Structures are given as structure tokens and as C-alpha cells.
């Protein structure tokens, strides 16, 4: 299921690369799948397009907390 969504969002940003919502949604999918590196890349790209987005900042903060917990648990 996630592959279909990811492909749709990738097509959306290929057609219109300034779609911050599509970048954020791709980040969310990767976040859920556990690919935090990809999630951060997509979130940061979206944030460049929508620097005032509270939701993007919250998503990045959640990712930061999750990664911190994972590294502290090692």
C-alpha cells in the first residue's frame, strides 16, 4: 500500500516540485516505515518550500526525539 502512495507523491513532485505537502507526505510514509534518513530528507525539502509550517517542524521534532531514543538505547 505504501508503495502506491509513495509513487503517487513522487509523480506529484516530478510534475510540480514546489508541492511541499507531497514532500511532507513522502516523509511521513518513510517515518512510519522506519526509514528515518529518507523521512528527514523529505521533511527538510518540504520545510524549504514551507518554512513556516508548524506541522513540518513538529514532524522533524518527533523524528529527532525518536532518533535520540534509538541512539541512547544502543
Secondary structure, DSSP 8 states (H G I E B T S, - for coil): -HHHHHHHHHHHHHH-TT-HHHHHHHHHHHHHHT-HHHHHHHHHHHHHH-TT-HHHHHHHHHHHHHHHHHHHT-
